[in-house]
Amino acid sequence: MTLPKTMRAMVTMGHGDMDQIVFHPDWPRPDPGPGQVLIKVAACGLNNTDVNTRSGWYSKTMTDATTGAGFDNVSEEDPAWGGTPISFPRIQGADVCGEIVAVGDGIDASRIGERIITDNWLRDVDDPLNKNKTGYFGSEMDGGFAEYTVMPSQNALAITSSFTDAELATFSCSYSTAEGMLTRAAVTAEDTVLVPGASGGVGGAVVQLAKMRGARVIALASPAKHADVAAFGADRVLPRAPNNLLTALGDDKITVVADVVGGPYWSSLIDVLQRGGRYTCSGAIAGPMVELDLRTFYLRDLTFTGSTVIDPDVMTNLIRYIEAGAIKPALAATYALEDLHAAQSAFIAKKHTGNIVVTP
């Protein structure tokens, strides 16, 4: 195969508003280094990390909800997910589905032609369990909002599936985040799981994966999205923020809250947890600053777990679930790569159910 020397790419030039994402019709195509593979991108999903990193929301100087507008007072010391700076220009986009078209030194050429999705966590090969030595694809190295991308060979996971490229590009971040949360909370068939933001990519994945574990699932979503969320398998779907959540739940006793929303409604979620219950969190799209009555926390013997860097076996399990047909994609819309601004605007508006994807 003759590969072009340049490629089309949407390149983030710095922290700020959407105008920081610039289309380049002739960006240099990367070459795979030792231990790496070159991927021809077929589709790439959008995620909150793309928006939050570009806008600078991860900086501790920010206390507002996620928006997508660039913040004026971003600290240069902690503007990205890991609490450290990243370098620009940067091609963002983590959830790649594509084909291996070339390999670097040390990688068997038989991998050329494989269809893959990404394990987005860039681990130290000599110390893979060390969370302090991890990076994220599309943050610490260029990602998939382009025609080609390179990644470590171990991050390109071969997959056999009848799902389309766009459908497969919905899984890597949302579903691995959801599975990571459920793993941290040790969810079993004995649990009843409350899922705020159940219409989003992660929330919908939590519903599916919790049901696969045999749990009962109560989802919170705006009424216009109830039918879509019910299709994920939720046992009940309630309004996004009932005035009295305990009354709305009725006889359902919540043992786990799996949250990516946070914000002013957060204390209502904690108040309905049963004694010995678990709260697991991997986001705060409605705002990171919350109020906690510590008496609720300690008198009810609650356990709180944060979930960002997933365990290495999460993606292996996810591939197995996909290939077995145990979970299904939730593809909301597909945009052309050049229309990434429109795609990200739609993503930020949150009027969709599931995931949004761009295709080169």
Residue pairs with C-beta under 8 A, 6 or more apart in sequence:
1 101
1 102
3 29
3 38
3 101
3 102
3 148
4 29
5 28
5 29
6 25
6 26
6 27
6 28
6 29
7 26
7 27
7 28
7 29
7 146
7 147
7 148
8 23
8 24
8 25
8 26
8 27
8 146
8 147
8 337
8 338
8 360
9 23
9 24
9 27
9 91
9 145
9 146
9 147
10 21
10 22
10 23
10 24
10 91
10 92
10 93
10 145
10 146
10 337
10 338
10 340
10 358
11 21
11 22
11 23
11 24
11 27
11 89
11 90
11 91
11 145
12 20
12 21
12 22
12 53
12 54
12 88
12 89
12 90
12 91
12 92
13 20
13 21
13 22
13 88
13 89
14 20
14 88
14 89
15 53
15 54
15 55
15 56
15 70
15 71
15 74
15 79
16 54
16 55
16 56
16 70
17 55
17 69
17 70
18 54
18 68
18 341
18 344
18 345
20 54
20 70
21 54
21 92
21 340
21 341
21 344
23 338
23 340
27 91
27 146
29 147
29 148
30 38
30 142
30 148
30 149
30 150
31 38
31 102
31 104
31 150
32 38
32 102
32 103
32 104
32 107
32 150
33 104
33 105
33 150
34 104
34 105
34 106
35 104
35 105
35 106
35 107
35 152
35 153
36 103
36 104
36 107
36 150
36 151
36 152
36 153
37 100
37 102
37 103
37 104
37 107
37 111
37 150
37 151
37 152
37 153
37 156
38 100
38 101
38 102
38 103
38 104
38 148
38 149
38 150
39 96
39 98
39 99
39 100
39 101
39 116
39 144
39 148
39 149
39 150
39 151
39 156
40 98
40 99
40 101
40 147
40 148
41 96
41 97
41 98
41 144
41 146
41 147
41 148
41 149
41 360
42 97
42 98
42 99
42 165
42 169
42 359
42 360
43 96
43 97
43 98
43 164
43 165
43 166
43 168
43 169
43 334
43 357
43 358
43 359
44 93
44 94
44 95
44 96
44 97
44 143
44 144
44 145
44 169
44 357
44 358
44 359
45 93
45 94
45 95
45 169
45 170
45 171
45 172
45 173
45 174
45 201
45 355
45 356
45 357
46 93
46 95
46 343
46 344
46 347
46 355
46 356
46 357
46 358
47 94
47 95
47 173
47 174
47 201
48 66
48 260
48 283
48 285
49 81
49 94
49 136
49 138
49 139
49 173
50 92
50 93
50 94
50 138
50 344
51 57
51 66
51 68
51 344
51 347
51 348
52 58
52 66
52 81
53 79
53 80
53 81
53 86
53 92
53 139
54 70
54 92
55 66
55 67
55 68
55 69
55 70
55 71
56 62
56 70
56 71
56 74
56 79
57 64
57 66
57 67
57 71
58 78
58 79
58 80
58 81
58 83
59 71
59 73
59 74
59 75
59 78
59 79
60 75
60 78
61 71
61 73
61 74
61 75
62 71
62 73
62 74
62 288
63 287
63 288
63 289
64 71
64 287
65 263
65 284
65 285
65 286
65 287
66 284
66 285
66 286
66 348
67 348
68 344
68 345
68 348
76 85
77 84
77 85
78 84
78 85
79 85
79 86
80 86
80 139
81 136
81 139
81 308
82 134
82 135
82 136
82 139
82 140
86 139
86 140
90 138
90 139
90 142
91 138
91 142
91 143
91 144
91 145
91 146
91 149
92 138
92 139
92 143
92 145
93 138
93 143
93 144
93 145
93 146
93 358
94 118
94 120
94 136
94 137
94 138
94 139
94 143
94 144
94 172
94 173
95 117
95 118
95 120
95 144
95 169
95 170
95 171
95 172
95 173
95 174
95 357
96 116
96 117
96 118
96 137
96 143
96 144
96 149
96 151
96 169
96 172
97 115
97 116
97 117
97 165
97 166
97 168
97 169
98 115
98 116
98 144
98 149
98 165
99 113
99 114
99 115
99 116
100 111
100 112
100 113
100 114
100 116
100 156
101 112
101 148
102 112
103 109
103 111
103 112
103 153
104 150
104 153
107 153
111 153
111 156
111 158
114 156
114 158
115 158
115 159
115 160
115 161
116 156
116 157
116 158
116 159
117 157
117 159
117 168
117 169
117 171
117 172
117 319
118 137
118 144
118 151
118 155
118 156
118 157
118 172
119 154
119 155
119 156
119 157
119 172
119 176
119 315
120 136
120 137
120 138
120 155
120 172
120 173
120 176
121 134
121 135
121 136
121 137
121 155
121 309
121 310
121 312
121 315
122 134
122 135
122 136
122 137
122 140
122 141
122 152
122 155
123 130
123 133
123 134
123 154
123 312
124 130
124 133
124 134
125 152
125 154
127 133
128 312
129 312
131 309
134 309
135 141
137 143
137 144
137 151
137 155
138 144
138 145
141 150
141 151
142 149
142 150
143 149
145 337
145 340
145 358
146 337
146 360
147 337
147 360
157 315
157 316
157 319
159 168
159 319
159 322
159 323
160 323
161 168
161 322
161 323
163 322
163 329
164 331
165 359
166 331
166 334
166 357
166 359
167 329
167 331
168 322
168 329
169 355
169 357
170 201
170 329
170 330
170 331
170 354
170 355
170 357
171 318
171 322
171 329
172 315
172 318
173 201
174 200
174 201
174 202
174 204
174 205
174 355
175 205
175 208
175 209
175 318
175 327
176 310
176 314
176 315
176 318
177 202
177 205
177 260
177 282
177 283
177 307
177 310
178 202
178 203
178 205
178 206
178 208
178 209
178 258
179 205
179 209
179 310
179 314
179 317
179 318
180 282
180 307
180 308
180 310
180 311
180 314
181 206
181 258
181 280
181 281
181 282
181 305
181 307
182 193
182 206
182 209
182 210
182 213
182 258
182 280
183 307
183 310
183 311
183 314
184 280
184 305
184 306
184 307
185 256
185 258
185 278
185 279
185 280
185 303
185 305
186 278
187 193
187 210
187 213
187 215
187 256
187 258
188 213
188 214
188 215
189 213
189 214
189 215
190 215
190 255
191 210
191 213
191 215
191 216
191 255
191 256
192 215
192 216
192 217
192 218
192 252
192 253
192 254
192 255
192 256
193 206
193 210
193 215
193 216
193 217
193 218
193 254
193 255
193 256
193 257
193 258
194 218
194 220
194 249
194 254
194 256
194 257
194 258
194 269
194 272
195 203
195 206
195 207
195 210
195 217
195 218
195 219
195 220
195 234
195 258
196 203
196 220
196 240
196 257
196 259
196 260
196 261
196 265
196 269
197 203
197 220
197 221
197 240
197 259
197 260
197 261
197 285
198 204
198 206
198 207
198 219
198 220
198 221
198 229
198 232
198 234
198 237
199 221
199 222
199 225
199 228
199 229
199 350
199 352
199 353
199 354
200 260
200 285
200 350
200 354
201 330
201 354
201 355
202 260
202 282
202 283
203 219
203 221
203 260
204 229
204 232
204 330
204 353
204 354
205 327
205 330
206 217
206 258
207 217
207 219
207 229
207 232
207 233
207 234
208 232
208 233
208 327
208 328
209 321
209 327
210 217
210 258
211 217
211 232
211 233
211 234
212 321
212 326
212 327
215 256
216 235
216 252
217 233
217 234
217 235
217 236
218 234
218 235
218 236
218 237
218 238
218 249
218 252
218 254
219 229
219 230
219 232
219 234
219 236
219 237
219 238
220 237
220 238
220 239
220 240
220 241
220 242
221 229
221 237
221 238
221 239
221 240
222 239
222 240
223 239
225 353
226 237
228 330
228 353
228 354
229 237
229 353
230 237
232 330
236 252
238 245
238 248
238 249
239 248
241 265
241 268
242 248
245 268
245 269
245 271
245 272
246 271
246 272
249 272
253 274
254 272
254 273
254 274
254 277
255 273
255 274
255 276
255 277
255 278
256 277
256 278
256 279
256 280
257 269
257 270
257 272
257 273
257 277
257 278
257 279
257 280
258 280
259 266
259 269
259 279
259 280
259 281
259 282
259 283
260 281
260 282
260 283
260 284
260 285
261 283
261 284
261 285
261 286
262 281
262 283
262 284
262 285
262 286
262 287
262 288
262 290
263 284
263 285
263 286
263 287
263 290
264 286
264 287
264 290
265 286
266 290
266 291
267 290
267 291
267 292
267 293
269 279
270 279
270 292
270 293
270 296
270 297
270 302
271 296
273 279
273 300
273 302
274 300
275 300
275 301
276 300
276 301
276 302
276 303
277 300
277 302
277 303
278 302
278 303
278 304
278 305
279 302
279 303
279 304
279 305
280 304
280 305
280 306
280 307
281 304
281 305
281 306
281 307
282 306
282 307
282 308
284 290
296 302
297 304
321 327
329 354
329 355
330 353
330 354
330 355
331 354
331 355
331 357
332 352
332 353
332 354
332 355
332 356
333 343
333 346
333 352
333 356
333 357
334 356
334 357
334 358
334 359
335 342
335 343
335 346
335 356
335 357
335 358
335 359
336 358
336 359
337 358
337 359
337 360
339 358
340 358
343 356
343 357
343 358
346 352
346 356
347 356
